[in-house]
């Protein structure tokens, strides 16, 4: 009654619930409160982390939706919805992708710009700590490229523009980012002259931990 008179109606109701109902109610209230607090503090997957999970585990759309629904029934909203996941996945694609009956390709400059943008977003804290906004023009992306081919793919009744076209054989050129560096001075001229002899002050903002992994391959 004292709490209610002072205006603390919620505290009054809570105290009445704990003291004046069943003897076990007082023990149940802090358990429920602790459980809800733990659920609120549970780390939620970001859209990019969800993409990484799906790629690493090779999950299908149906499997991902099933996992998210099962988690929600248990009170765990750790995973973003598939619509958010799909929108984040589309942001992983570079602009100006060209698709024809015979090939699929993307312009090299568009691909490099997209890779640099993704790395800057992923390493935003490191970039902000290492360089003021006016110095970000001195960032240099080092990459490697190569080709690969494969044969024996299933052939479908799809006619190409050329008679010699065959979808049983594929030829792929791809690019792999290696390092994102910050040069404290504008050293673009030195880099064009020789990428291996530049001796200016350099900070490595990102380093590819697995340069031979297919997960880092970006098709050209």
N, C-alpha and C positions, 0 to 999 in steps of 0.2 A: 504494500500500500504506500510505503514511503517513496519507492521508486516511481510509482504511478503519479503521486502527487507532485513530484519534482519534474514531471514531463517525460521521464524515461519509460515510455509505455512498452517498447520492444524488450528492454531489459527486464521489466516487470513480468511480461508474459513468459520470457525465457526462464526466469527464476521460478515462476509458478509451475511451468512445465516440468522442470527438473525436480522440484521438491514435493509437489502435491499430486503427482500422477503415480505411475508404477515405480517400485523401488529401483528397477534397472534403468529407468529413463535417464537419470543423471550420468550414468556411465556411457550410454549410447550417444548422447549429444556431443561430447568432445571427439568421439570416434568418427562420427559423421562429418564434423567440422574439419578434422584433420584430413579426412579422405578428400573432401572437396578442395581444401587448400593445396594438397599434393597434386590434384588434377589440374588446378589452375597454373601451378608452377611447372607442369610438364612441358618440355620443349616441343614446339610444333615444327614440323618439317617445312622448310621454305619450298617454293615452287621448283627452284633449281635442284635442291636436295632430293625432291621427289623424282625428278627426271633421272638423277644419278642412280637412285635406288632401282628404278624400273629398268634402266639400261644394264646395270651390274647384275641384277637378278634375272634379266631376260623375261620380264613379266609381260603378259598380254594385257590388252585393255580390260577384258573381263576379269582377269586375275587381280588387277589393281583395284577395280571397283569393288570386287568382293572383299578385299582386304580392308578398304576404307569403311565399307558398311559394317563389317564384323567389328572393327575397332570402335565405331560409333555406338553399337549396341552394348559395348562394355564401358561406355562413357569416356572413350579416348578419342578425341578429335585431333589426332596428331598429323593426319595427312590432308593435304589440300584436295578439293574436289577435282574430278577428272576434267571439268571445263577449265579450271584454273591451270591444271597441268598441261592441257592441250595448248592454251594460250602461251604459256611459258615455253613450250616446245617450239612453237612457231617463231618465237623470238630468237631461237637458236639458228634459224636459217638466214643466210646472207641475202641481200637484195639481188635483183637482176639474174635470177636463175633461168637459164634458157633450156627448154626441153623440146626436142624434135623426135621424129620417128627413129632416127639413127643415133642420137646422142643426147646427153644431158651435161650441161656445163655451166660454170659461173665465171664471171670476169675476175681476173687475178686481183686487181686493185680493190674490187668490192669485197673479195674474200679476206684480203689482208686488213682492210678497214674493219670488217666485222670481227675478226679474231682479236685485233687490238682493243676494240670496244668491249668485248666480253671479258678480256683479261683485266682491263681497267676497272670494270664493275666488280669483278671477283676480288681484285686486290685494292679496292678503294681505300681501305684503312692504311695499307702500306704506302700507297702513292701519296695520300694526303700527308702522312707523317714524314715522308722523304723529300717531297718537293712541293713548294707553293704553287698556286694555280698558274702563275706566269712562267714557270719553268717546265711545265708538262710538254712543251713543244720539243724538248730535248730527249724524249723517249724514243728508244730504238728497239724494234722487234727483229730478232734473229730467227730464221726458219731454215728448214731443209725441205727438199722436194725429191720425188722419185716416181717411178712407174711400176705397175704390176699388171699382170694379165691372168685370166682364168678361162678355162674351156669346159665343155661338157655340161653346160646349163640346159635346162628343159627348153625345148623349142615350142612356140605357140603359133597358131595360124594367124600371124600378123605380118602383113606384107610391108616391107621397107621401101624407101624411095629408090633404092638401088637394088639391082638384081643380085648383087654379090652380098647384100646385107644378110647377116645371120645373128640372131640373138643367142646362139649357142656359145659364142666367144665374146669376151669382154676385155677391154683395155682401159686401164684407169691410171690417171695421173693425180697425185695428191701432194699435199703440203702439210708439214708438221711444225708447229711453233716450238722453239727451243728455249729462248730467253727473252725477257722484257727488261731492258736496261735503261737506267737514267744516267745521261751524260751531263755533268754539271755545266759544261760549256756547249755552245752550239757547234758540234763536231760533225755535222752532216758531210762536209767536204772531205774530212779525214776518212769517214766511213766509206764514202764512195770510192776513194782512192784505194783503200785496203782495209777490209773488215778484220784482219787478223793482226795488224800492226798498230792499231790505235792504242795509245798509252795514256790517255787522259783519265781523270778521276771518274770512276764508273760505280754505280750502285745497281745491284741485281734486285729488281722488284719481284720477279717471278722466274722460276726455273722449272723446266719440264722434268718431273721426277721419273717418267718412263718414256723416253724419246722413241722407243721402238714399239710402243703399244698402239694397237689399232684405235683405241679410244681417243687418241689425240690426232688422228689422221683427218684432214679436211680435204675432201675431193675437189679437184679443179675441173 
